[in-house]
Amino acid sequence: MRIRILSLCLLLAVVGCSDDPVTPEQGEDRSLSGGATTIHNATTQAFTFPAPNVADLDRHLDGDLAFEASFVSAPAVINPGLGPVFNNNACAVCHVGNGRGFPPAAGEEVKTMLIRVSIPGVAEDGGPKPAPGFGGQLNSKAVFGVAPEARASIDWSEDTHQFADGEVYSLRTPTVVLSDPYIPLPANMMTSARVAPPIFGRGLLEAINQSDILALADESDTDQDGISGRPNWVYDVTLAGEALGRFGLKANQPTLLQQAAAAYRNDMGITNPIFPIDSAHGQSQSDGLVDDPELDLETVALAAFYTQTLAVPARRDLNDPAVVKGEQIFQAANCVACHTPRFVTGTLADVPSVSNQIIYPFTDMLLHDMGDGLADGRPDFLATGNEWRTPPLWGSGLTGLAQGHTFFLHDGRARNLLEAVMWHGGEAEAARDYVSALSAADRAALIKFLESL
């Protein structure tokens, strides 16, 4: 049965909770969101620092270089292999400042957003079935002499709503627009717009014991509270078998190494030992050069290590009365049923800096039905078209400063944190309605708390 954290133990750190890995003990410093990986920096560079306890700083810095490296088309002496179709030519182009991407304005082509595509059915590995001629991800750019698969932009519509006190707010809905496809689009092709998520703190999430994540699941809603988080079981290429999904907006990747390898191949067309075959225009292809794989496993591992060992910014203003009030509201609304505040990490091989840390990520790493409003209608392994992995909330309050924008949710539709809250539906509908009934002052306190994370 899923563990619930609704008592004052969270706020007051009462003695007697030490056996619960998701509840604070007395004397814990809850400002240390990432445990010993936490950095006290609230500037425009807040998401870019190595963990202060990283054991191999040189490896982290080498990983930083790999993450920043720009690729070009083959043949070339340095960083060849780009494409033949791709989305961007470097990891850092989408993950600007290691933070979240942003959606395009109406009519603009996507820049730090990608479009997942598939057709109904299941692939051999249990994941989404590739769209014929397009694969699993739309590539809107191409090297010289090759046609992009299609151009992608977003149309926006907007609706007004009211809080219980009469204050009006607006929510906008994106619609994916594909134009100039190199071949006709499949009539049954499903699309899902995704902005790049933040990458700091990921090593800590990878180090959470699987048993602690599974202990939070309640797929049949045994306790009848309307929350039924469940794990996504996905294909691990290295294991050649099933593993717990931890990363990706639908928890469709089991490890940071595999996620990095998939990004190189899918986002940039860079083959590697984990994904050694290009997938251009949805078909395996060769550029005619005997250079595959185009990237060695060590470089992929360096990029993964970089994401594993980035510092997490510290919480701020914990004793501010508005923040304290907002945290009480966060609990009362039962947001903690999915945004689990605390974990104790286990051991992650070769990454001691993230092992055995008390952390405050505010996620349960599970899938939840978020309602029809946020649905993309596109299954991904066990995740339905309505389900999304609970995103960690650490660093949310620094997004505007570090990223220059405050776009949230999987496709960046929310223009601020309050809009993100009001988009919640499905299992989170009761929490959303609780917030809708609050006074303006209490809503402001809730946002003040979220901005302290």
N, C-alpha and C positions, 0 to 999 in steps of 0.2 A: 504494500500500500504506500502511496506517495506520502512523504513526510511534509507536514505543514508547519509553517513558522509564523504563527499569528500572536504569540505571547509577547509580553514586555521584555522577555529574555533578549530579544534582538536589540532593543534600545538601551536597556540597563545593564546588559552583560551579567546577568545573575549567575552566581555560583551554582553548579549543579548541571550545567549544560555541556560539560567537557566531553561527554561521550558522543555528542552529536557533531559530525563534521561540518554541518552547515549553520551552526549557532555559535555566536561569539562566547568566549570565556571572559571571566573578569580580568580586567587589566589590559586587554588587547587594544592596540592602537589602530582604530578603524580608519585612520587617515592613510594607512599603508595599504592601498588598494592591491598592490602587487607584492606584498610581503617585502622581502629584502631586494626585490627588483624595482621597488618604487623609487621614483625620482621626484624631488620637490621642485617642480618647474612648471610655471603657469604662463608661458610665453608662446609666441608663434612657433617655437621649435619643440613644443612639449612632447610630441610623439616621436621624436627622432633620436633620442639618446639611447646608448647601450645600457643595459641593466647595470647598476653600480657594483653588483656582486658577480658579474660575468667572469668566469674562470679563464677564458681564452679570448681576450680582447682582440688580439690580432685576427683570429678566425672571424669574429663578429665584423671587424672592419673589412676583411676580405669579402664577407657576405654582403656588406653594404655596397661595395664596388660591383659585385655581381648583380645586385638588385637595381643599381643605377645604370648598368651597361646598356647602351643602345645597339641594336642589331641592324645589320644591313643585308642586302640580298647577296647570295653566293654568285661567283666566287669572290672572296675578299680575304685579306690577311687577318683582320681583327673582327671578331664577332660576326661571322657570316651565317647565312642560313635563314634569314628572315623570309617569311611567307612560304609559298607564293601568295597566299591570302592571309590576312592578319587583322587584328584590331588596333594594336599599338606596338611600338618597337622596343619598349622597355617596361619593366615592372613598375618603375617609379612614375611613369606617365599616367597610369590609372590611379595608383595609390600615392597621390601627391602628398608629400610630407608625412607619409605613412598613415594618413587618415582616410576618410571616406571620400568617394567620388561624388559627383553632382550630376543631376539630370540636365538635359539641354532645354533651352527656352523653346517656345513653339516655333517650329520650322527649322530649327538648327539641327545639324547632324550630331549624333552622339559622340562624346569625347572620352569621358571617364565612366561610361556606361556600356554594357554589352547586352546583346539579345540572345538568350538561349532559345533554341528551336528544337522541335521534335514532332513526331506524329503519334497517334494512339498506338499503344502496344508496348512491348518490353524488349530491350536489347538482350543479347546473349549474356551479358554480365549482370542482368537484372535491372539495369538503369533505363533511362528514357530511350525510346527507339529513334535513331537518327532520321532526320527528314531527308528523303532522297534528293541528292544534288546539293544539300546544304549541311548535312551532318547534325551535330548537336549544338552548334553555336554559329551565329551569323558573323561572317568576316566581311567588314565593310571597306577594307582597304586591300590593296594588292601591289605587288612589285610590277615593274615596268613590263608591259607586254601581256599581263594577265588581268582579266576582268574581276573586279570585286564581286562578291556574291550578290550584294544588294546595298543600297543606301538605307540608313535607318534614322528616323527622327521620331519625335513625340508630339502628338496633339494633346492639348489640355482642355478639360471641361471643369467647371466649378459649380458647386452647390453651396447654398447658405443653410446654416443650422442655428439653433438657439440653445444656450444653456438654460437651466431651470429659472435663473434669475432674469432671463430676458436678453442677456448679452448675445449678440450675433457673432458667429464665426463662420469661416468658409473652409471647405475641403475641396481640393482639386484632384481630378482623376486623370491618369495618363492613358493614352492609347498609342500603341506602337504603329508607326507608319513605315512600311517598306516600299521602296521605289527602285526602279531601274534594275530589277533582278536579271542576272545573266541568263537564267532560264525561267520559265514560268514557276511561280511559287506553288507548292503542293496545296491542293484545296483544303486539306485537313491539317495543315501545319499549325502547331501551337507555338506561341511566342511568350517570352517572359523577360521583361526589362529588369536589369540588375545594375545598380551602381556599385562600384568597388567598395568593400567594407574596410574598416580600419584593420591594421595588421599588428599593432602593439599588443603585448600580453598573450599572444597565441601559444607560446611555449608553456605558459602556466596552464592554459586550458587543455593542452595536450597531456599535461602531467597529472590531471585529475584522475583519480582511480576510477576505472570503469564501473566498479561496484557502487561507488558513491553516486554516479550519474543514474544508474539503473534503479537505485533505491528510491529515486524521486519520481519514477514513472508510475502512472496509475491509468493504464490504457483503457481499462473498463470503468473508470471513475468509481472505484469501490467505495470511496468515502462520500460520494454523491455531492460533491461541492461544485460540479460543473467543469472541473479542470481535469483533463485526461492526457497529460503529456506522455509521449512515447518516443522510444529511440528509433533512429533510422539505421537499418543494417545495410551496409553497402559493400561493394567489391573492392578488396585491397589487392592491388596488382602484385605487390611484393609477396604477400602471403598466398596469392592465387586462391583466395577464399573470402569468406564473409568477415566483416569487422564493423565495429560501432562507428557510425558517422559522427564526426565532431565539427567539421569545418564546412564552409559554404553556407549560403543563406537557407538551404534546405538540408543542411548536415549531410551532404552527399560525398564528402571526402573524409577518409579515416585518419590520415596523418598529414603533417605539414610537408613532408617530403613528397608525397604523392600530389598534394595540392600544388606545390611549386612546379613539379614536372608537368602536370596537366596544364597549368597556366602557360608555361613555355610553349607547349605544343599547340594548345587551343587558341591562345591569345596572340601568339607571335609566329606560329608555324615553325618553332624550333624543336626538332626531334631530339630525343635523349634516350638513355637506356631503359627508362621506365615506360616511355611512350615513343618507340623507335620509328613509327611510321607516320608520315604526314597525312593529314586529312584535309585535302583541299577540295572545295566544292563537294564535300561530303563523300569523297572517294579517296582511297589510298592512292598516292601519287609519288612520283620521283622527279626531281629537277634535272635528272640526267648526270648528276655528279656522284662520284663514289665517296661521299663524305658523311653518310648517315651512320650512327646518330650524329647530329650536328653539335651537340653539347654533351660534355662528359658528366658523369654522375657526380663527381666531386663539386662541380660548379652548381649543379642543382642542389646538392646538400648544403653548400655555402649559403645560397639564397634562403633555404629553409632555416638554417641556423640563425641567420640574421633576424628572421621573424620570430624565432624562438627566444631570442635574447634581447629584444627591445624592452626598454623600461616602461613601466606603467606610471602615469602621472598620479600624484597623491591627491586624495580628497582634500577639500578646502572648507573652511567655515562650519565645521561640525557643531560648534557650540552657538552658532547664530540662532536666535529664537525662531526665526522663520524657517530655517533649515530643519531644526528639531521638530517643529510643527509639521513641516512637509513630510518628514520621514514617518511620523505618526499616521498621517493621511495615507501614505504609500502602503503602510501595513493594513490600515483599516479598509482600504479598497481591495485588499487581497492581491495587490500586485506582486507580493513576495511569493505567491503560489507558483509563479513561473520565473520571475526574476530573483532567483535564490541569491541572497546576499553573499554568503560565505562558503568557502571550501577550504580544505587542507589538501594540498597536492601530494601525490605520491612521488615516485622516483621516475624520472625520464632519463633514459640511457644517454650518456655523454653530454648531458645538459644539467650539471649540478646546480646552476643558479636558479632553476625553476623547481627543483625538487624539494619536497618537504617544506612548503611555504604556506602560510595562512594568507588567503587572498579574498578579495571582495569584488568579484566580477559582476554580480547581479544577473546571472543566467543559470538555467538548469541544463543547458545543452540539449534539450529535448524538442521534439516537434509538437506544435500546438495548432489546432484549427483556429485561424484568426478571422473566420467569417468570409462571406461572399465579397465584401467590399475590398478586401486585400488579396483575394484569390487571383492566381494567375492561370488556373485551370490546367496546369502542366505537372503531372506526376514526376517524381524523381526518386527511384528506388521505392521505398515504402511510403515516402511522403506523398500525400495527395495534393491536388491543386489548391486546396485551402490551407495547407499546413506550411508553417515556417519554423525554423529553429529560433528559440528565444535568443535575441542578440544580447551580448554583454553590454552593460550601461556605463562601465568605467570610462572616463574621458569624455562623456557626452557633453558636459558643461564647458569643455574647452574647444569644442568643435568650431564655433564661430571665430574664436581668436586664432586657432591653429590652421583652420581650413579656409577662412574667409567666407563661409556660408554656414547655414544651419538647416540643411536638407537632411531629413531622416527617413527611415523605413527602407525596404529593400530596393525600391525604385526612386527614392528621393522625393516622393510626392509631398511629404510633410515639410512645410517650410519653417517649422519650429517644433519644439518639444511638445507644446500643448496640442498642436495638430496631430502629432504622432500618437499621443494618448487617445485623442478622439477618433482616430481611425481604427482603434481596437474593436474587434467584434468576435463572434464565435465564442470560444471559451472565455474571452476577456470582456464579453459584453457587459457583464455585471459590474466589473471594475470601471469600465467606461461610463456606465450609467451613474455609478457612485460619484465619479468626478463631475459629471454633468450637473448633478444636483448640489454641488458645493457652492459656497459663496465665492465671489470674486477674490476675496482675500485668501481664502483657503486654496483656491486654484493657484494663486500666485505663490503660496507657500510650497505647494507640491512641486511647482516648476523650480523654485529656489532650491529645493532639496535635489532634484535631478541635476541642476546646474552645479551642485557641489561635488558631484561624482567625478 
